[in-house]
Amino acid sequence: MAAEEVFEAASGRARLRSELTGALGDSITVIPIVAALGALSHLALGPVLALFGVFQIVWGLRYRLPLSVEPMKALAGLAIAGSLSMGEFAAAGLLAGATLLVLGRGRVLGRVEALVGQPVVRGVQLGVALLLVRTGLRLAGADLHVAVVAGVLALGAVALGYPRASALLVTALGAGVALRATGVPALSVPTPVVPPLAFDGRTVSAALAQLAMTVGNAAIATSLLCADLFDAEVPADDLATSMGVMTLVSVPLGGLPMCHGSGGLAGKYAFGARTYLANLALGALYLGVALVAGTGLVAAFPMAVLGVLLLAVAGGLGRTALRSDRRWLTVGVGLVALVADVGVAFVVGVAVHLALSRWASRGSPSP
């Protein structure tokens, strides 16, 4: 074999390894949230993971990019924290998905983002993070010894320079404890389990809170990141349309409301992904895990580890939330979400943001 052929083969293997490791960058937030929902509710993980696998492959082939597929974090966080029942969670997801589909097809995302305002979006993120902290501390207190071991593992990953991997490592610890208790579950075909839908005031407010995050972080920010990292033009309205479609398909089949997170895309890139091959690899991994996601394994997941896991997820979400150009408003929205309701915090935050914008347009300096 010529030297050029040897070099090309080695380069090809290196690129493939980069795509495989890059695939993990999107799972760092997905797996912990899915594990938490499965442990704290009657959610069937088989169909959830299978649908994540399918849509990783679908959007990788559609956009020819390592686009992320993640849970809608505001809704998932509210469900994990007990602020939403699973019926309300599913209904809010359908409402958010339908709205995204309409917004995307109507090409109106830019105007919606300007109306909501970045500090309000960040405030909703912070509110969800604070709710997760509260739940995480309660669960970690169930077994402090186990929680300390999980916490040391997470802090070790951060100290070594791998903060994004901390949640995944804690998840692996919990899965190992559960596997030791139950043994490896038998293969089973994922069967959809859809909770009865519950449309009420909390459904609407939760959907609004999720849309505030999705428009800014999953549509517009992801569109900008595609241009920055891959020199690819992917309109935010197209992303909104695809998020609406996959959520409206996923929820009735027992899956989660899904979005294209900018954090997941950045994570894939940071771990080495450069093409849609990362999506194909991660999709195959999710589909494989879906076949062994038995309910016994989920039930055996230690609650104290889950508490530390939620704290790790909340830490990442909170750090992102504080990157705000009007931090006092972001913190205010987050605190209102913690003590009152995320929907109330969203409405109050938008009202304040619009008032400040009107004040600034009249020539007065805004705070």
N, C-alpha and C positions, 0 to 999 in steps of 0.2 A: 504494500500500500504506500502510495506517495506521501511525502511529508505534508503536503497540502490537504490530502484526504484525512490523515490522522488528526491534523489541527481542526478541520471542520467537524469531524466526528466528536472530538473532545469538546469543542465549542457547543455542539448540539446537545451533548449530555449535560453540560453546565447550564445551558438555557432551560432544559427540561427540569433540572433540579430547582432552578430559580422559580419556575412556574409552580412546581409542587410545593415548595416552601411558601411561596407567595399566596397560595390558596389558603393557608392557615391564617393569614392576616384578616380575613373576613369572618373566620369562625371564632375569633377571640371574644367578640361581643355576642354572637349568635348563640353559641353553646351554653354559656352561663345563664342567659335569659331563658332559654328553652328549658334548661334543667330546673331553674327556679319555678317556672310556671308548672312544670310537670310534678314537682315535689309538693307544691302548695295547692294544687287543684286536681280535678279529675281529667285533666288534659291528656289525651293519648299521644305519646311522643312519636309513634311510628308514622302516622300520616303527616304530622308536622314536619319531621325531618325529610320524609319522602318528597313533600312539596317544595321544601327548600332546595333539595337536590334537583328537582325538575326545573325550577325557575333559575337556578344558577346556570344550568345548561342552556335554557331557552334564551336568556338575555345575553349570555356570552356569545352565542351564535348570532343573535339579532344585532348586537352593537359591535361585535368583533373587538371587544375590550374586556378587561377583567372587572366588569361592573359588579358592585356589591349587591347582595340581597340580604336584608336584615329585618328583624321584627320592627314594627312601629313602636319605638321605645317609650313614648309617653303612655300609650295604652297598656303596653306590657308592664311598665313600672307601676301604674295605677292598679292593675290586676294583681301583681305580686304583693303590693302594699295592702291589699284588701279593700281598696277604695272602689273597685268595680267587681261585680260578680262576673262569672264567665259568660253568662248570657248578655250582660251589658257590654262586656269586652268584645264579644263577637258582633253585636249590633253596632257598636261604635266603629268597629273596623269596617263594616259594610257601608256605613254612612260616610266615613272618611274616604273609602275607596271610590264610591259613587261621585263624591264631590271632586276628587282628584281627576277622575275621568272627564267630568264636565269642564273643569278648569283647563285641563290639558287640551281637550278638543277645541275649546273656545279661545286658546292662546292668550290667556289673561294673567299668567303667573306674576309677571313683573309688577303689575298694578296691585296685586294682592299683597306682595311682599312689602311694597312701599307703605301700604295701609297699616300693616301689622307692626312693622319696625323690628330691627335686629335686637334691641335690648329686651323686647317683650318675648321674642323667640328664645333668647338666652335665659330669660326669667322662668319660662315654662320648663326648660331643661333643668334649671337649678331646683325648681320645686319638685320635680320628679326625683332628682338626686337626693333631696332632703327626705322625701318619703321613703326612699329605699334605705337610707341611713337608719331611719327610725325602725323599720322592719328588720334590717340586718342586725342591729344591736339587740333587739328582742330575741331573735333566733340564736345569735351567738351566745347569749346568756344561758341557753339550755344545757350547754356542756362546755364550760370555760376551758378545760384542758384541751379538748379537740379544737376549739376555736383558736387557742394560742398556737397550736401546731400549724394550723392553716394560715394564721396571720404571719407567723415567722416565714413560712414558705413564700407568701405573697411579698412581704417586705424584702426577702432575699432576692427575688426576681427584680424588684425595683432597684435595690442597691447595686446589682450587677449590670444595670442599664437596660433591663427588659421590662419596663412598666406595663406595656400592653399585654405581655404574656402572663402577668400575675394572675388574672382571673382564670385563664385557661389552665394554669398549673393547679389552682385551688379546685377547679372542676375535676381535674384528673385525680386529685387526692380523694375527693368525695366519691367519684366513680369507682376508684380502687377499693374503698371501704365497702361500698355497696356490693361490688362483685364478690368480695370475700365473704359477705354475709349470704348472698343468694346463689353464687355460682354463675356461670355463663348462661344467660337465658337461651332457650331454643329459638330457632328461626321461626318467624311468623310474618304472614302477609299483613301490612298495615291496613287497619279497618277504620274508616272515618267515624269519629264521634263528634257530633255537633250539638252544643248545648242549646236549649230553647232560648230564642232571642228575646231580649228584654229592652224595649225602647222606652226610655224615661228621661227625666231632666239630666241625670248623671251621664246618660249615653250621649246626649247632645253636647254637654260641656266637655266631656272627655274627647269627643271627636274634634271639637274646635281647638282644644289644646294640642292634639296631635297634628292637625292641619297647620297650626302655627309653626311647629317644628319642621314638618315635612316640606312646606313650601320653601323655607329658607335653607335648611340643611340637606334635605334629600333631593331636592329638585334643582334649585338655583346654584347652591354650593357645589353639588356634584357635577353640574354642567360646566362650571368654571374649572373644576379640578380636571375634568376630561381634557379641556383645552390646555391647561398648564402642564399636566403630566404626560399626555399622549398626543398633543397637538391635534385633537379630534373635536369636531363640531357636533355636539350632542345637545340640542335645544332643551331647555328646562321643561317646556310644555310636552315634549316627547317623553321625557322621564316621568312626568306626572301621569301621562296617559298609560304608560306601561305599569306604573305602580297601582293605578286604579284597576287595571285589568287583572293583575295577578292577585290583588287583594279580593276582588269580587269572585275570582275563581277559587282562591285558597280557602276562605272562611267556610263556604258551604261544603267543602270537602274535608273539614276537620282541621284545617291549617290555621296559621296566624295571619293577622293583617301584616303586610310586608311593604318595605320601601327600599329605595336605593340610597344607602347612607354614604355620605362623603367620607365619614370616618373609616368605613369598611373598604372603600376604594383606596384611601390613603394607606390603610394597613396592608392591603395586598401589594401595593407598590413598594412600600417600605420593606416587605419581606421578599421582594424579588419578582413579583408578577409583572409581566409586560404585555401579555397577550391573553386572548380568551381561553387559552389552554388551561389557565389556572381555574377558570370557572368549570371546565369539563372535569378536571381532577376533583375539585371540591364537590361538585354535583354527584360524582360517582361515590365519593366518601360518604356523603349524607345518605344516599340511597342504600349503601351497605349497612350503615349504622341503624337505619330505619328498620331493618329486618331483625335486629336483636334488641330493639328498644322495648323490652318487656315491662309491664307495670310493676312487677316485683322489684326490679332493679331501681326504679324510680322511688318506690316507697321506702327502700332501704337507704336512700341517700341521706347522710347525716345532716340534721337541721343546723347544727352549730357550724359545719362547713358551709352550708348554704348561707348562713348569716354573714360569714366573712366574705363569701363570694359576692353577695349583694353590696357589701361595703366597697369591694374593689370596683364593681361596675359603677356604683354611685360616685366613687372618686374620679373615674375617668369622665363621667358625664358632667360632674361639677366643675372640673378643670376647664372643660370646653365652655361651659356656661359663663364662666367669669371672664372670658375674652370678649368683653362688651365695651362699646364706645360710650355707654352711659351706665356705669356699673351700679350706681345707686338705684336706678329703676329696675335693673335686673334682679338685684338682691331683694328689693321690695316685692316684686312679683313672685319671687321664689318663696318668701316668707308667708305671703298671703296664701299661696298654694298649700303650704304646709299646715297652717292653722285653720284655713277655711276650706277652699276647694280650688282645684286647678282651673276649672271653667271660670269661676269668679275672678281669680287672679288674672286670667287671660283678658277678660272684658275690662277690668280695671286698668290693666297695663296698656291695652290699646287706647282707651280713653285718654290716659295721661300722655301717651306718645303723640296722639293726634293734637291734643291741646298744646303741647310743647312745639310741635311742628308748625301749628298755626301762629303761635307766638313768635317763633323765629322768622316766619315769612313776613311778619309785619315790621321786622327790623329790630326787634328786641333780642338781646343775647339770651340764649337758653342756658339753663344750668349745666 
